[in-house]
Amino acid sequence: MKAISQDYLFSTFVNDCNDPNEFIIEFVLCDAVGKTAVKVTNNFDELIEFLEELS
C-alpha cells in the first residue's frame, strides 16, 4: 500500500433520503490554520474515485 502525504479526517451525514445508495462523506485536512474541506462524496462511486486519486 502506498503511503499518502496527508492525514485526512472525515465525517458522515445522515438525512432522510429515499435513495439507499446516497450518502455524504466530507473529507477535511487539519493544518495550522484549521480545517480545510478537501472533498465531499455523495455516493459510493465518488468515494471510490477519491480514494483511487489518493494512491
C-alpha positions as a Markdown table, in Angstrom:
| # | Residue | x | y | z |
|---|---|---|---|---|
| 1 | Met | 0.0 | 0.0 | 0.0 |
| 2 | Lys | 1.3 | 3.4 | -0.9 |
| 3 | Ala | 1.6 | 6.0 | 1.9 |
| 4 | Ile | -0.3 | 9.2 | 1.4 |
| 5 | Ser | 1.3 | 12.6 | 2.2 |
| 6 | Gln | -1.6 | 14.0 | 4.2 |
| 7 | Asp | -3.7 | 12.8 | 7.1 |
| 8 | Tyr | -7.5 | 13.2 | 6.4 |
| 9 | Leu | -10.3 | 13.4 | 8.8 |
| 10 | Phe | -13.8 | 12.5 | 7.7 |
| 11 | Ser | -17.3 | 13.0 | 8.9 |
| 12 | Thr | -20.6 | 11.4 | 7.7 |
| 13 | Phe | -24.1 | 12.9 | 7.5 |
| 14 | Val | -27.4 | 11.1 | 7.8 |
| 15 | Asn | -30.5 | 12.5 | 6.3 |
| 16 | Asp | -34.0 | 11.3 | 5.3 |
| 17 | Cys | -33.4 | 10.2 | 1.7 |
| 18 | Asn | -35.2 | 7.7 | -0.4 |
| 19 | Asp | -32.1 | 6.6 | -2.3 |
| 20 | Pro | -30.3 | 3.9 | -0.3 |
| 21 | Asn | -27.1 | 4.5 | -2.4 |
| 22 | Glu | -26.8 | 8.1 | -1.5 |
| 23 | Phe | -24.6 | 9.1 | 1.5 |
| 24 | Ile | -22.4 | 12.1 | 2.3 |
| 25 | Ile | -18.8 | 11.8 | 3.5 |
| 26 | Glu | -16.8 | 15.0 | 3.9 |
| 27 | Phe | -13.0 | 14.8 | 4.0 |
| 28 | Val | -11.0 | 17.6 | 5.6 |
| 29 | Leu | -7.4 | 18.3 | 6.2 |
| 30 | Cys | -6.2 | 19.7 | 9.6 |
| 31 | Asp | -3.4 | 22.2 | 9.4 |
| 32 | Ala | -2.1 | 25.1 | 11.4 |
| 33 | Val | -4.9 | 27.4 | 10.1 |
| 34 | Gly | -7.7 | 25.0 | 11.0 |
| 35 | Lys | -9.8 | 22.5 | 9.0 |
| 36 | Thr | -10.0 | 22.8 | 5.2 |
| 37 | Ala | -12.6 | 20.8 | 3.3 |
| 38 | Val | -11.0 | 18.7 | 0.6 |
| 39 | Lys | -13.7 | 16.6 | -0.9 |
| 40 | Val | -17.4 | 15.8 | -0.3 |
| 41 | Thr | -18.6 | 12.5 | -1.7 |
| 42 | Asn | -22.3 | 11.8 | -2.2 |
| 43 | Asn | -22.3 | 8.2 | -3.3 |
| 44 | Phe | -20.1 | 5.1 | -3.4 |
| 45 | Asp | -18.7 | 5.8 | -6.9 |
| 46 | Glu | -17.5 | 9.2 | -5.8 |
| 47 | Leu | -15.9 | 7.8 | -2.7 |
| 48 | Ile | -14.0 | 5.1 | -4.6 |
| 49 | Glu | -12.9 | 7.6 | -7.2 |
| 50 | Phe | -11.5 | 9.9 | -4.5 |
| 51 | Leu | -9.7 | 7.0 | -2.7 |
| 52 | Glu | -8.2 | 6.0 | -6.0 |
| 53 | Glu | -6.9 | 9.5 | -6.6 |
| 54 | Leu | -5.0 | 9.3 | -3.3 |
| 55 | Ser | -3.0 | 6.3 | -4.4 |
